[in-house]
Amino acid sequence: MMSPVEATATELLQRLQTRQITAVELTQAYLQRIERWDGQVRAFLQVEGQAALERAAEIDRRREAGQPLGRLAGLPVALKDLICTEGQPTTCASKMLADFRPPYDAAVVARLKQADAILIGKTNMDEFAMGSTTETSVRGPTSNPWDLSRVPGGSSGGGAACVAARMAPLSVGTDTGGSIRQPAAFCGITGLKPTYGRVSRYGLIAFASSLDQIGPLARTAEDAALLLEVLAGHDSRDSTSAQVPCPAYSQTVSEPLDGLTLGVVREHFGEGLDSEVEAAVREAMEVYRSRGARVKEISLPHNRYAIATYYVIGSCEASSNLARYDGAHYGYRTDEQVMRSERAAGRPAGPGAPTAREPDPPLVDMYRRSRAEGFGAEVKRRVMLGTYALSHGYYDAYYLKALQVRRLIRNDFDRAFQEVDLIAGPVTPTPPYRLGEKLEDPLAMYLGDLYTASANLAGITALAMPCGFSREGLPLGLQLQGPPLEEERVLRAAAMYQAATDWHQRQPAGLG
Ligand code: GLN
């Protein structure tokens, strides 16, 4: 018989509800899958096997007793390791938070528990979500399940890889400049960045607060709708949370959209776009046309500034958010015995300090050493970029300018959405590349965010899903961007495409 891990979350929920499978059996099937494959994929930082099985048994008992159960009852869900889970490690894949066990649950965790989901583990990511490959994780990289020598994308690389490798039916990621959509595209799954404010950020460890958003990673649009339905909703503990009702996404996702007009952005098909990605995206437009959609060329003239704008604003906010990790207020603290003996031996400056200057007082030395030892290179790069751009004399030239361009990017989208219902295009300029290939060239890596970062700057919603495979068998992604709070439209359009194609049903052949 087919293993349950082959089924989608929506199918599994139905099997659980009709008692064709128990939550314990299902959880065991996923734990076995993790046991079998995660040594190679390395998607998880923590697997909560025992706790998951106990929770599953409790849900089975409640179902047996005919008690009411939540929306996701018995379904395993994995969480990116920057979402706070009470009493469980939440590390941001950083040495800085290696010992952090939050005293509370993030809003989305509370919602998942309320929905009787089974939290199966925490997934790998780029350190503090800064990166595009999961290689900046202090615990080492995750591999792409389609080709273990390639990157799974990032920063939610573990979350995308575990769903693609059938080690969890659903996972929760975050997207600041593309970190749900890009790994979804690289791993051949469906990922949605909700509108800024749609999902509460309470209990999400901040990278760039005006850009961060939590969202679902799933195999299909239908499954993403199911998970979003649980994650989304107003929360008074997040002042940026939208006070608007959330549609029942899973109820409407399978209804096709009549008279859909898709915008294709002229500027998307320029320099740097891989020919196989381009061909797959253009082919996807034909699929939509065959389903009655109109495809119209539009222009987003300021999209070319998206990367520069994103890296200024994102780094400025990161430098501010990460200032709290100083070894005293939060996070890793340097070994003070070592520090004292080095100071006594006349080497008081500590790592990262300029030479030939007055020694810092011990407290400042402690801060410096703690941050120098606790953060990895990419995080330090962002903190330095951000601190520079915010400093006196540069603020107007960089930060203020970036905020002005951000407004122009948003205006482009507002104008476009008066003409078209959704915008369709590539997620990434290339298929997934090799592990290590771009690690030494941060700029080359940043350029990969060309098509994703603008949605975060504008605060709109956007989805990624597979639309083909390269000659080498690597997933290629299609992005759908929608107006603010129109997740329902985006999901329905994605489901329409998935009803007409089977790219989303393929699975990595290497993982038996
Ligand atoms: N790749 C982008 C970056 O490195 C996006 C990260 C994210 O969305 N968290 O910042």
Residues whose N, C-alpha, C, O or C-beta is under 5 A from the ligand:
A	BS01	LIG	A129 M130 G131 S132 G154 S155 T174 D175 T176 G177 G178 S179 D449
